[in-house]
Amino acid sequence: MKDVAQHAGVSTATVSRVLNGHAAPTPETRERVLAAIEELGYRPNALARSLRTTSTQTLGLVISDLLNPFFAEIARAVEDEARSHGYCVVIGNADESAEQEATYVRTLLDRRVDGLLLCPATDDPGLVREVSAGGVPLVLLDRTVRGATCPVVRADGSEALTALARRLVGAGHTRVGVIAGPPDTSTGRERTDVFTGALGGLAQVVHGDFRQESGSQAAAKLIDDGATALVAMDNLMGLGALAEIRGRGLRIPHDIALAVFDDQPWFPLLDPPITVVAQPTVEMGRAAARSLLALINGQQPDDVRLTAKLVLRGSLGEAEL
């Protein structure tokens, strides 16, 4: 700032006023300061500024898997909402690893983010307690952890999964293969419990890890065991199931029915289009950002629970009639 002030022939106080968006003594003075900033390539040190303002105008977002289109769309929505309030978002990809998640969370806290959005990799509450104990505003997104006391923004797929189960039972399916998520995640456990409960004992369950390869392996086992319908509890596992079905030369829905929890942009374009339980991802991301900003501003927002919807497209065959 001293270099900029000297170059522009003004005081450091004037440079500070211009940088912070306040009025300069004259328009000509402001232009001289801006020109000096440009010529010298000056960039304010955000961390140093935060020591004086107690704010970096940045939010941290740690998501479970950046390759998953569901989380990529949520991240985009968080960024859009944050930007509209003058905040930037720094993103960390946990890659479904609790260890990597902890590394990113602690790194973001070291960078003095104003608040943190977290999609927990597991149900373990340890990391959430660590963040909360440090006084950093925290909102959980999509998943929760045991004993969480911070706001949670998520979608409820209970009604959609129950409706899907009833359609499959009504169409005569007696061996429904369920490609479930990890039981140590809230979404993996809750989706499976709701769906298998609605099937009334007709489910065969194989757990995956929310990755495509695990979906292929689970589908192979379930098909070998005689499943006439497959339901994948996440879109990447659904892609894996689809690959296994195609690889065996089976036809959807004639030889086997398929449905997936979470949508993908290309699911409606397949032949047949894939029936899904679609979550309101954009609304989830924006709501999470708003909840976090409310916390930062001293408010106490309630949990947000949106509704997922069953979208019938043709991959269930008679179950969609």
SULFEN-V580098 format. One record per backbone hydrogen bond with DSSP energy under -1.0 kcal/mol. NH is the residue of the N-H (numbers start at 1). CO is the residue of the C=O. E is the energy in kcal/mol with one decimal. If there is no record, write none. Layout:
nh = <NH NH>
co = <CO CO>
e = <E E>
//
This chain:
nh = <5 6 7 8 9 10 15 16 17 18 19 20 21 22 30 31 32 33 34 35 36 37 38 39 40 42 49 50 51 52 53 54 59 60 61 62 63 68 72 73 74 75 76 77 78 79 80 81 82 83 84 85 86 87 88 90 92 94 96 97 101 102 103 104 105 106 107 108 109 110 111 112 113 114 116 117 118 119 123 129 130 131 132 133 134 135 136 139 140 141 142 143 146 148 153 154 156 161 162 163 164 165 166 167 168 169 170 171 172 173 176 177 178 179 180 180 185 189 190 191 192 193 194 195 196 197 198 199 204 206 208 215 216 217 218 219 220 221 222 223 224 225 226 227 228 230 231 232 233 238 239 240 241 242 243 244 245 246 247 248 249 250 255 256 257 258 259 260 261 262 267 269 270 274 276 277 278 281 284 285 286 287 288 289 290 291 292 293 294 295 296 297 298 299 304 306 308 309 311 319 320 321>
co = <1 2 3 4 5 5 11 12 13 14 15 16 18 17 26 27 28 29 30 31 32 33 34 35 36 37 45 46 47 49 49 50 88 115 90 117 92 65 68 69 70 71 72 73 74 75 76 77 78 79 80 82 83 82 57 59 61 63 64 94 97 98 99 100 101 102 103 104 105 106 107 109 108 58 137 60 139 62 184 125 126 127 128 129 130 132 131 116 151 118 153 141 123 145 140 304 306 157 158 159 160 161 162 163 164 165 166 167 169 168 202 229 204 231 178 206 182 185 186 187 188 189 190 191 192 193 194 195 176 178 180 211 212 213 214 215 216 217 218 219 220 221 223 222 175 257 177 259 179 234 235 236 237 238 239 240 241 242 243 244 246 245 251 251 228 315 230 275 232 277 264 266 267 267 311 260 309 279 280 281 282 283 284 285 286 287 288 289 290 291 292 293 295 294 152 154 156 278 276 316 317 318>
e = <-2.8 -2.6 -2.5 -2.3 -1.2 -2.4 -1.7 -2.5 -2.1 -2.2 -2.5 -1.8 -1.5 -2.8 -2.0 -2.2 -2.0 -2.2 -2.5 -2.4 -2.2 -2.4 -2.1 -2.7 -2.4 -1.8 -2.7 -2.2 -1.2 -1.2 -2.3 -2.7 -2.7 -2.6 -2.5 -2.5 -2.2 -1.4 -2.2 -2.3 -1.8 -2.7 -2.0 -2.0 -2.6 -2.5 -2.5 -2.3 -2.8 -2.8 -1.5 -1.4 -1.7 -2.5 -2.3 -2.9 -2.7 -2.9 -2.7 -1.6 -2.4 -2.2 -1.8 -2.2 -2.6 -2.4 -2.0 -2.6 -2.2 -2.1 -1.4 -1.6 -1.5 -2.7 -2.5 -3.0 -2.3 -2.4 -2.0 -2.5 -1.9 -2.3 -2.6 -2.6 -1.1 -1.7 -1.4 -2.2 -2.6 -2.7 -3.2 -2.1 -1.7 -1.6 -2.7 -2.4 -3.1 -2.8 -2.4 -2.3 -2.2 -2.5 -2.2 -1.9 -2.1 -2.5 -2.6 -1.4 -1.6 -2.1 -2.2 -3.3 -3.6 -2.7 -1.1 -2.0 -1.5 -2.3 -2.7 -1.9 -1.0 -2.4 -2.4 -2.3 -2.7 -1.8 -1.9 -1.5 -2.6 -2.5 -3.8 -1.4 -1.9 -2.4 -2.4 -2.3 -2.3 -1.8 -2.5 -2.9 -2.2 -1.5 -1.7 -2.4 -2.3 -2.5 -2.6 -2.2 -2.7 -1.9 -2.0 -2.0 -2.2 -2.5 -2.4 -2.1 -2.5 -2.7 -2.6 -1.3 -1.6 -2.0 -3.0 -1.4 -2.1 -2.1 -2.0 -1.9 -3.0 -3.1 -1.4 -1.1 -1.0 -1.6 -1.8 -2.1 -2.9 -2.1 -2.3 -2.6 -2.4 -2.5 -2.3 -2.0 -2.3 -2.4 -2.3 -2.4 -2.1 -2.0 -2.4 -1.7 -2.0 -2.8 -2.4 -2.7 -2.2 -2.4 -3.4 -1.3 -2.2 -1.6>
//
